[in-house]
């Protein structure tokens, strides 16, 4: 019996796309083969959660799975799953059935014609099928072409490459390929390269390559969705009198205006200076932080003594 994909990812059937994505990333990091090299069960678990996310992470596939149109392996379910798409006026049971398994009777002919490629016992049971085939029915089954094994790798990329998007040339199974890093790629995100995994053992399609991205931390940038966050240290003079300061963004340097009498924790927003990808355009959020000088300044001390105290605390 196929496993429930929601149980595999540890989420409810009503889970949002974000919750499913988050659950997958946590499990992928936990069971990643590179982090569990001596644990074969972890590799199997990694493959299992990846397969589950391949369906639940795809809106169309998830809907079909919820409607019981496909099973946990993504294969069509139900009586109509094996039809090759017959038309009116044709024989719906002649040569119209496919699938990975075929059933042959050792006695009697196939009353529906064709090559008998659909196992009716899965729907009606062996007893009723013995009436069609003359009894003594046995099944001989063979597996159809199987997909090759997925291969897992880890790639480290710089923060700016992950934020802006980039292409990285790597050697994979003796081949040089360019891996596209989409703009906004997050730490722990897994990229899937279709058909670049292990070859099938019996003529099926190749497996995929799963690349988990490790984003190197940046010395002063962080991200929040598509927004880029920057903590900006300012002096007491800049905070009181205001100033124009050159600040970095992921696309270059720009000048910002610090308003007079600014406080630590106040935020400035640079529109359109965040991450841009198919999901939209983010901003850069600058949080001000007043920093006192490290070297004693007698003039500053004298000037501040003449400043009238104002209430800045509510307690």
C-alpha positions in Angstrom: 0.0 0.0 0.0 1.3 3.4 -0.9 2.3 5.8 1.9 0.3 8.9 2.6 2.5 11.7 1.2 1.3 14.2 3.8 2.4 11.8 6.5 5.8 11.5 4.8 6.4 15.2 5.1 4.7 15.4 8.5 2.0 18.0 7.5 -1.8 18.0 7.4 -3.8 17.7 4.2 -4.8 21.4 4.6 -1.2 22.6 4.8 -0.3 25.6 2.8 2.3 25.6 0.0 4.7 27.4 2.3 4.2 24.9 5.1 4.9 22.0 2.7 8.0 23.7 1.4 9.3 24.4 4.9 8.6 20.8 6.1 10.4 19.4 3.0 13.5 21.6 3.5 13.8 20.6 7.2 13.6 16.9 6.3 15.9 17.2 3.3 18.6 18.8 5.5 18.0 16.2 8.2 18.4 13.2 6.0 20.7 14.5 3.3 23.1 11.7 2.3 26.2 14.0 2.6 25.3 14.5 6.3 24.5 10.8 6.9 27.2 9.0 4.9 27.1 5.9 7.1 23.3 5.7 7.4 21.7 4.0 4.4 18.2 4.5 5.9 18.8 8.2 5.8 19.4 8.1 2.1 16.2 6.2 1.5 14.3 8.7 3.7 15.8 11.6 1.7 14.6 9.9 -1.5 11.2 9.3 0.0 10.7 12.9 1.2 12.0 14.2 -2.1 9.5 12.1 -4.0 6.7 13.3 -1.7 7.6 16.9 -2.3 7.8 16.3 -6.1 4.0 15.8 -6.0 2.8 17.9 -3.0 5.1 20.8 -4.0 3.5 20.9 -7.5 0.0 22.5 -7.4 -1.3 20.5 -10.3 0.1 17.2 -9.1 -1.1 17.8 -5.5 -4.7 18.4 -6.8 -4.6 15.2 -8.7 -3.2 13.3 -5.7 -5.9 14.8 -3.4 -8.6 13.8 -6.0 -7.1 10.3 -6.0 -6.3 10.6 -9.7 -2.7 9.7 -9.1 -1.0 7.6 -6.4 2.0 8.4 -4.2 4.3 7.5 -7.0 2.5 9.9 -9.4 0.9 7.0 -11.4 -2.7 7.3 -12.6 -5.2 5.4 -10.4 -8.6 3.8 -10.9 -10.3 1.8 -13.7 -9.4 4.4 -16.4 -5.7 4.5 -15.5 -4.7 1.9 -18.0 -6.6 3.1 -21.1 -4.6 4.3 -24.0 -7.3 6.8 -24.9 -9.8 5.0 -27.1 -12.4 6.7 -29.3 -16.1 6.1 -29.9 -16.8 3.2 -32.1 -13.6 1.4 -31.2 -13.0 -1.6 -29.0 -12.3 -0.2 -25.5 -10.8 -3.4 -24.4 -8.6 -4.3 -27.4 -5.0 -3.1 -27.3 -6.0 -0.2 -25.1 -4.4 -1.1 -21.9 -0.9 -0.2 -20.8 0.8 0.2 -17.5 3.9 -1.3 -15.8 2.3 -4.7 -15.2 0.6 -7.1 -17.6 -1.4 -10.2 -16.7 -1.6 -13.4 -18.6 -3.8 -16.4 -18.1 -2.4 -20.0 -18.3 -5.8 -21.3 -19.4 -8.4 -19.9 -21.7 -8.3 -16.8 -23.9 -8.6 -13.1 -23.0 -12.4 -12.4 -23.5 -11.6 -8.8 -24.1 -9.2 -9.2 -26.9 -5.8 -7.5 -27.2 -2.8 -8.4 -25.1 -4.6 -8.5 -21.8 -2.6 -5.7 -20.4 -5.0 -4.7 -17.5 -5.4 -6.7 -14.3 -9.1 -6.8 -13.7 -8.6 -8.8 -10.5 -7.5 -5.6 -8.9 -11.1 -4.4 -9.4 -13.2 -7.5 -9.4 -11.2 -10.2 -7.6 -9.9 -13.6 -8.8 -13.2 -15.4 -8.4 -15.0 -13.4 -11.1 -12.0 -13.5 -13.4 -11.9 -17.3 -13.2 -15.3 -17.3 -14.9 -13.8 -15.5 -17.9 -10.6 -17.5 -18.1 -11.9 -21.0 -17.3 -10.5 -21.2 -13.8 -7.0 -22.2 -12.7 -5.8 -18.6 -13.3 -2.3 -17.6 -12.4 -0.6 -14.2 -12.9 2.8 -13.7 -14.4 4.0 -10.2 -13.9 7.0 -8.3 -15.0 8.2 -4.8 -14.1 8.2 -2.2 -16.7 11.1 0.2 -17.2 12.2 1.8 -14.0 13.6 5.3 -13.5 17.3 5.5 -12.6 18.4 6.4 -9.1 18.5 10.1 -8.1 21.9 11.4 -7.1 22.4 14.0 -4.3 25.0 16.7 -4.1 25.8 19.8 -2.1 26.9 23.1 -3.6 28.1 26.2 -1.7 27.4 29.6 -3.3 28.1 33.2 -2.3 25.2 35.3 -0.9 25.1 37.7 -3.8 25.0 34.8 -6.3 22.0 33.3 -4.5 20.3 36.7 -4.2 20.9 37.9 -7.8 21.0 34.5 -9.6 24.0 33.0 -11.3 25.3 30.1 -13.3 27.9 27.8 -11.9 30.0 25.4 -14.0 30.5 22.0 -12.4 31.7 18.6 -13.3 29.0 16.0 -12.9 29.5 12.3 -13.8 32.4 13.3 -16.1 30.4 16.0 -17.8 30.8 19.8 -17.5 27.4 21.4 -17.1 26.1 24.9 -16.1 23.9 24.9 -13.0 21.5 27.9 -12.9 21.0 29.3 -9.5 17.7 31.2 -9.5 17.6 34.7 -8.0 16.3 34.4 -4.4 17.7 30.9 -3.8 17.6 30.3 0.0 20.0 28.3 2.2 19.0 24.6 2.2 17.0 24.9 -1.0 17.3 21.9 -3.3 17.6 22.2 -7.1 16.5 19.3 -9.4 18.4 18.6 -12.6 16.1 16.3 -14.6 17.6 13.3 -16.3 21.2 13.9 -15.1 21.2 11.1 -12.5 22.0 7.4 -12.7 20.9 5.5 -15.8 17.9 3.2 -15.6 18.7 -0.5 -15.1 16.2 -1.6 -17.7 15.8 1.1 -20.3 13.7 3.6 -18.4 14.4 7.3 -18.0 17.5 8.5 -16.1 17.3 9.6 -12.5 17.6 13.2 -11.5 20.4 15.1 -9.7 19.3 16.9 -6.5 21.6 19.7 -5.5 21.2 21.2 -2.0 22.4 24.8 -1.9 24.4 26.1 1.0 24.4 29.9 0.9 27.5 31.5 2.5 26.6 34.2 5.0 27.3 37.8 4.0 29.2 40.2 6.3 26.3 42.7 6.5 23.3 41.6 4.3 20.5 39.3 5.4 17.3 38.4 3.6 13.6 38.2 4.6 11.7 36.8 1.6 12.5 39.1 -1.3 13.7 41.9 0.9 17.3 42.5 1.8 18.1 43.7 5.3 21.0 45.9 6.3 21.9 47.3 9.7 23.5 50.7 9.2 25.7 52.1 12.0 25.6 55.9 12.3 27.4 58.4 14.6 25.8 60.6 17.2 26.5 63.6 15.0 24.8 61.9 12.0 21.8 60.9 14.2 21.3 64.4 15.5 22.1 66.6 12.5 21.1 64.2 9.8 23.5 63.2 6.9 23.8 61.7 3.4 25.5 58.3 3.6 26.6 56.0 0.8 25.3 52.5 1.5 25.7 49.1 -0.3 22.9 47.2 -2.0 23.1 43.9 -3.8 23.2 45.8 -7.1 25.7 48.5 -6.2 26.1 51.5 -3.9 23.5 54.3 -3.5 23.2 57.4 -1.3 20.5 57.7 1.4 19.4 60.6 3.6 19.4 60.2 7.3 16.8 62.5 8.8 17.8 64.8 11.7 17.2 63.4 15.2 17.1 59.8 14.0 16.9 57.0 16.6 18.3 53.5 16.7 15.8 51.0 15.3 14.3 53.4 12.8 14.0 51.9 9.3 14.5 53.3 5.8 13.2 51.6 2.7 15.0 51.6 -0.7 12.3 50.6 -3.2 13.2 48.0 -5.7 16.7 47.4 -4.3 15.9 43.9 -3.0 15.7 40.5 -4.8 14.0 40.3 -8.1 12.6 37.0 -9.5 9.5 35.5 -11.0 7.7 36.0 -7.7 8.2 39.8 -7.6 10.6 42.6 -6.6 11.8 43.2 -3.1 13.2 46.3 -1.3 16.2 46.9 0.8 15.3 47.7 4.5 17.9 49.7 6.4 17.8 49.7 10.2 19.7 52.5 11.9 22.0 51.9 14.8 23.5 54.8 16.7 27.1 54.0 17.7 29.0 56.0 20.3 32.7 56.8 19.5 35.2 54.3 21.0 37.8 57.0 21.6 37.0 59.6 24.4 36.1 63.0 22.9 36.2 65.8 25.5 34.6 68.4 23.1 31.6 66.0 22.6 31.3 65.5 26.3 31.3 69.2 27.0 28.7 69.8 24.3 26.4 67.1 25.5 26.6 68.5 29.1 25.0 71.7 27.8 22.2 69.8 26.1 18.8 69.8 27.9 17.8 66.4 29.1 14.6 65.1 27.5 12.4 62.2 28.5 13.3 59.1 26.4 12.0 56.4 28.7 8.4 55.5 29.7 9.5 53.8 32.9 
